[in-house]
Amino acid sequence: HTLCVKAIETKVFGDVMEGEVWRASGQSNMAFTLLKAQNAEDAIAAANYPEIRLFTVPQSIQINPSANLSGMPVWQRCTPEVVRSFSAVAYYFVRDLHLSRKVAIGVINASRGSTRAEAWTSAETLLKLPEFKEKMEQQRAKWTEKSWDLYVSAQKTAQLRTYVNTPSVLYNGMIAPLVPYAIKGVIWYQGEGNANKPEEYRNLFPALIADWRKQFGKGDFPFLYVQLASMKRAANASLDWALLREAQLQTLMVPATAMVSAVDLGEENDIHPKNKEDIGKRLALAARAIAYGEDVVYTGPLFKSAKFSRLEARIDFTGTGGGLVLKDATQLKGFTIAGADRKFYRANAEITGDQVVVTSPEVKMPQAVRYSFESWPEGNLYNKEGLSASPFRTDNWNLTINDAIKSTN
């Protein structure tokens, strides 16, 4: 279309598309460009989609909410030249959504590496969270004493990193200027930055979702997010990542959300797995189901309930799709089981219909089951649609580093 605006002067905008816009946000795995991704050359060469439009929000941190974006960002057609430096996850997501929906779609990429969720959350919301209220009040007092000019100059120096995760500064600089832009929904890939405080994330992440929905005035727009991929960590960090994934799983209680598991797509020694295409595809499936009401399987198996008897535990799931299957092996892996002594042992597990039956000769009266509940799990439970099961635990026992060590014995 051509858009003509007449007032004191006349402005004419050509090549205007009518369609929908999604926003992609998060930290480095969302910012990760297509050029660095798996099969990059072939993907870039094929990225000619004139009805897909891409927009990158310039990185900016601000003390107060800004009304305008920094720089002069523009919408760009999806071409090989443009897409190579665009978010790989966001590109694959919008590509698959465009091909399935047959409509013009734009995506706004507002992401930055090594960032915590509180930096993306408004001060208005953080002040309502007990764990952030005092810090926010101290921060405001400090800012009134500190020259804004000095703060701005620090952004141009090596000190910038110390300010990136100051609460609210990324919301102020990169999200607030977009309000009240009409968006269909959000895709989010973040969590590594908050893995050292997984308990805090249980409240912070749902608060961020509610915050953005309130600020954009769109009600419960779809919020689709990626559960952390696997990666080998030190013993004391292994449980942090498991608990952060658990916090992400629990966030499914928030209406109009969907989680796609990436636990099977990680790389042992790299926090940035290169297979972004499967993540984008899974997010697109979730969008088709949650945002557009299509009858598609969009999630892998999710823990529903457990029944314990004298010798076994029976686990029920949602998200089974066409049925539970194991992948690339002759037996299920990743299950551990414990009795009253709370010592976990590697378990035998078998698929029976839409259930998994878990046993161990070392545990006569089982009381808890865990699946892939570690940083670098070996689980291989999927549904027939090829979507991996989310890690879970049936217990709510307090965890220590030793729990992670016992689970590997």
Secondary structure, DSSP 8 states (H G I E B T S, - for coil): --EEEESSSEEEE-S---EEEEEEEESHHHH-BGGGSTTHHHHHHT--EEEEEEEE------SS--SS-SS----EEE-HHHHTTSBHHHHHHHHHHHHHH-SEEEEEEEE-SS--GGGGS-HHHHTTSHHHHHHHHHHHHHHHHS-HHHHHHHTTSTTHHHHHTSTTHHIIIIIGGGTT---SEEEEE--GGGTT-HHHHHHHHHHHHHHHHHHHT-SS--EEEEE-------HHHHHHHHHHHHHHHHGGGSTTEEEEE-TTS-BTTBSS-S--HHHHHHHHHHHHHHTT------S--EEEEEEE-SS-EEEEEE--TT-EEE-SSSS--SEEEE-TT--EEE-EEEEETTEEEEE-TT-SS--EEEES-SSS----EEETTS-B---EES------HHHHHHHT-
